[in-house]
């Protein structure tokens, strides 16, 4: 069953779409069947994968508002093992039309259940705002990956963002964890980038990915050619960074599975001991993720 990861940050221009497209392609290249859901009305993930605007194309709007199944909307992203649910400007209307719907925050979650078994990973590219589209993405997700630009102002917004995520855990999705904080647009020639990275690692520790996405010309050029950077220039620093990030995401998922099995074994042993002692069995195990996804 797919691990669903929302790629979100209320701040624009931090690399959400770049991460969705290139992490998705890198996961697919690692033989992980992946679906990218473009939930941003700007449709940048759709165009970055080589699909120009087409009014006749079904998009996420038709699924959310008109009740079409995702299977009828998804398209082959022209990369082996990678599919796409496209977006277009009609999603602006969806954010308004969802307001009057029952269970409005859970529409996307219900849709994803129909395709979840087909994939190893589902990545949701969120718009740069906390509207109903983003809330739907976070309600449907197992975890959230937060790209943060290595600049001073990014530090000011990250605490507020994580406070928002904590409130969402209390109200909409109690199982939502932090997949990781991703440092983007990193320039190792500047003291500022190094300082921002050091501050974030000092504050958030293991929640910050080891992989860092650099400022890279090839990474910026790839969307204009309608392809992920690993197919535009596999030897570029941008491609190498996203391949490394994909490996880290896969490794973290494997650790969660192992830790879940270990907790289950420990819980069984504790229950048996308690029963033998004649005491009541009190479970303290949590269903949440640990490691890089804990918070």
N, C-alpha and C positions, 0 to 999 in steps of 0.2 A: 504494500500500500504506500502511496506517495507521501513524502514529507512535504508539507505545504509551507512555503517561506514567502512572506510579504517583504518587499524591499521598499522601505518607507523612510521618509524624513519630511517634516513640514517645510523645511527650507528647500528652495528650488536650486538647481544648478550644482548639485553635490555629486552627481554621478549615478542616480538611481537607474535610469534607463540604460546607460552604458553597462552597469553591473548586471542588470537583468538579462540583457542580450548576450553579453560575453561570458557570464557565469553559466547561463543556460547552454550556450554552445560548447563550453568547456566540459560541462557535466555530460552532455551528449557524446562528446568525443571520448569521454572516459567510460562509455558504454552504460550510461545511466539514462534511461528513457525519460525525457524531460518535456514539460509543457510550460510555455510562457503565456501568461494572461496579461494582456495590455489593458489596464484599467484606467489609463490616463487619456482624457478626451483629446489631448494633443496628438496621440497616436504615434509618438516618436519610436517606440519599440517596434511597431508594425513597419514603419518606413525603414528603420535601421536594418531590418531583416530582408529588405528588398521588395516590399509591397507598397507601391505608390497609392495615393488616394484613389478610391474607386467607390462611387455611390451605390453601386449594385452589390457590393460585397457585404455579406452578413457579418455583424460584429457583436461584441459583448452587449451592445444595446438591445439587440433582438432577444438575447437570452434573458437579460434582467427584466425587461419591460414587456416583451411580447411572448415570453414563455417558451422560446425555442431551446432545445437541448444543446449543450456544449458540443456534443458529437457532430451535430449538423453544421456547426459554425467553425470548428477548428480546421486549420489548414496546415499542410506540410510546410515547414519553415525552410525548406531547401537545404537542410542539414540532416544527415542520418541520425535518427533518434530524437529529433527536436520538432515539436509542433507548436502552433501559435493560435491563440484566440485573439483576433485583431480588434482594433479600436478605431473610432473616428469621432468627429466633432459631435455626433448625436449623443454621446455619453454625457455631455453637458446637460442635456434635457433629462437624462436618466437620473442624475443627482437630484433634480427637482421632483420628478415623477415618483421616485422611491418614497418621498416624504409621507404620502398618504397610504402607503402599503402596510398591511399587517406584517409583523416580523421583518420590518424593512432592513434591519442590519444583517439579517441572515439569508438574504436572497442568493448571494453568491455561494455561500456555504452549501446550500441545498443543491445548487447546480453542479458544484464540483463533485459531490458524492457520486454522480453518475459516471464520472470518468476517472476517479481517483485510483481505482485498481489497475489501470492501464499504465501508470507511470511510477517512476522512482522518485522524481522530484517535480513539484509544481511551483513555479516562481510567479509572483504577482507584482507587476510594476505599478506602483501607486502614484496618484497625482500629488503634487507638492502642496497639499492642504489636508486638513482633517475634516473632510466632508463625508457624505454618506458612502461614496465610492471607496474611500480609504477605510471607513468603519467596516464596510462589507468585507474588504480584503483582510483586515485584522481579525474579524470575527471568524473567518474561514480558515485562518492559518494556524499552524502549530507553533511557528516562531516568526520573529521579525529580524531582518538584517538591516542595519542602519548605516548607510554610507555617510561619512563625515569628511568634509573638505578640510585639508590641513591649513587652515587660516584662523586667525584670532577670533573672528566673529562666530565661527562654528562652535567654539567652546561655550559661548554664551547661550546657545540654543540647545545644546545636547541634554543638559539637566532637565529643562522644561519638557523636552521630547520624552525622556524616560519617565518623568512624572505623569505625563499623559498616558503612556503605555501602562503604568501601574494602575491608573484609574480604570482603564479599559479592562484590565484583568479582573478588577472587582465587579464590573458591571456587565461586560459583554462576552469575554472569553477568558475564563479563569485558568485555562491551560496554556495561554499564550506565554512563550518564553522568549528570551533574547538569543537569537541565533549567533549574533556577534556584531561588533562595531567594526566597520571597514574604513580604514584611512584611505582617502582618495586624493588625487591631484597632488601627490607628494613630490616635492622637489628637494632632493638631498643636497642641493647647492646652497639652500637658504637656511639660516639659523632658525627662522620662524617655523618652517615645516618640522624641523627636528624638535623644537621646543613644544609645539602643539602635540606631536606624536608622543613625546615623553610624558607630557601632562595627562593625556588621555590614558596611556598605559599605567601611569601611576595611580590614577583615580579608579579606572575600571578593571585593571588587572587582566585576568584571563579572558574576559569578555571581548577584548580587542583581538581581532584576527592577527596572526603573525604576518600573513600576506599583506602587502601594502601596494596600492595602485599608484604608479607614478604619473606625472604629467608626461604625455607621450604623443608625438605628432601622429604616428600611425593609428593610435587609438582614436584620435579626433577625426582622422580622415576616413576610417572604415565605414561609418554610417552613410557617408555620401556615396559610397559604392554599393550600399545595400547588403553588406555582409559583416559578420562578426570578425574581430581583429585576428583571430586564429586562422582565418581563411584569407584575410587580406595580407597579413605579414606575420607568419608563425614565429619568426625569429625576433620580433620586436619586444621591447621590455613590457609593453602593455599586454601582449599575448602571453608572455611567460608569467606575468603576475596573475592573470585570471586562470591560467592552468593550475598554478600553485594554489589559488583560492579554492578552486573546485576540489582539489585533492584534500584540502583542509576541511571543507564542508563534508565530504564523504567520510573522512577519518573521524570527525566529530560525531557523525551519525552512527558509525560503527561502535564508537565508545559508548554512546547512549544505550545501544542495544545490549552491549556487554554489561553495563552497569545495571540495566533493568533486570537482566537475568540474575545478577549477583544479589540485588535487593530481594528478588523473589525467593531465591534460595535461603537468604538470611531470614526472611519473613517466615518461611516454612519451618525453619529450625527453631525460631523464637516461639512460634505458635505451639510446636510440639513440646518445647520445654515448659511453657506456661501450662499446657494441658496436664503434663506429667506432675507438675507441682500443685495442680488443683486450682490454679488461679484463673482469672478471666483473661481472655485473649484480647489485647488492645493493640491494633495495628497502627503504626505511625508512618507507614510507607506513603510516599507521595507519588502521584502519577506524573508529576512534572519532569522536565528534562533537567539534566545536570551538566557539569562541564561548562563549555562555552555558551550553552543556552540557558544557564541559570541566572537568576538575578535577585 
